[in-house]
Each structure stands twice: as C-alpha cells, then as structure tokens.
C-alpha cells in the first residue's frame, strides 16, 4: 500500500509542477508579447487543474505520514532511552 501511495505522490507532484510551470510560462509569454488574451487563456486553462493536483498530492503526502514503513511496524523492538539515562 505504501509503495502505491509513494508512486501516486510522485506522479501527482510531477503533474502539479508541470501544470504550474505551464501556467506561469503562459502568463510570462502573454506579458512579453503584450497579449492579455494569452495571459487569460493560460490562467483559464491551467488554474483549476493546478489547484486540484496540488490538493491531491498534498492529501496523498499527508496520508503517507500515517502509513508506517514495513520496517517500522513493530515498536516493541526499539528500546527508548529515558531522559535520565542521557544525563548519567
């Protein structure tokens, strides 16, 4: 399950960054060419997908924090030092 979530996170992150980059470059191109319609078209085309992708990859990343690694499933093997042990 964790491997699938990590793969999904990576794919969504790349899609989000690509969409955001296209949004910004479209707006920059509109500024350089002094075409307001190009700026608006870039915003209308890429704004909503960028926002949705950012929300999706954020939720997947947040949920990955709560899915334990296979090596961390047993906490009884780990001995924890108390605060007094480090002072001695």
N, C-alpha and C positions, 0 to 999 in steps of 0.2 A: 504494500500500500504506500509506504514512504517513497519508494523508488518511482512509483507512478506520479505521486504528488510533486516530487522534485523535478521530474521531467516536465510536467504540466507547468510548474512555476517558471522553468527556464524558457519554455516555448512562449508563454504569455508575456514574460518580460521582454523577450526579443520582439514580439509583435507590438507591444506597447511602445518600446523605444523607436521602432521603425515608424510607427504611426505618428508619434510625436515629432520625430525628425522631419517627416514629410509635411506635417502641419506647419512647422516653423520655417522650413525652406520654401514652402509655397508662399508664405506671408513675406519672407525676405525678398523673394523674386518679385512679388507684387509691388513691394516698396521700391526696389531698384528700377523696375520698368514703369513705375508710377501708374499702375493699373489697379485701381481699387477693387474692380470686379474679380481680379485674380486673387486678391487677399481674401475677399469674402467667400469665393468659391473654395479656397483652401480651408478656411475655417468651417464652412458648411459641410465639406466632405470629410474632414478628419477629426473634428472636435468630438463628436459623440462616440465614434469607435475608440478614440484615445482614452476618453473618460471611462468607458465600460471596461476596456482592457486593463486600465490601471486599478480599477476596483477589483477585478477578478484576480489579477496576480497578487494584489495585496491580501486578499482573503486567503488565497492558497498559501502564501508565505506565512501569514499569521497562524493558520491551522497547522503548518509544518512544525511550529514551535511545540505543539501539543502531541505530536506523533513521535513516540520515542524511537531511537535507533535500536537496531536489533541487539547491539552490544550493551545497551543501557536499560534493558528490560528488567533486570534483577538488581535491586538496590541493596539487597542483603549481603552481597559480596563485597561491597565497598565499606571500608571502615572509616568512620568520620572521626577526626580528632576534635576533642573539645577545646574550648578557648583556653582552659587552664593548662593543657598539655603543651601548647606552643610557648607558654611563658616559662616553663621549667627549664 
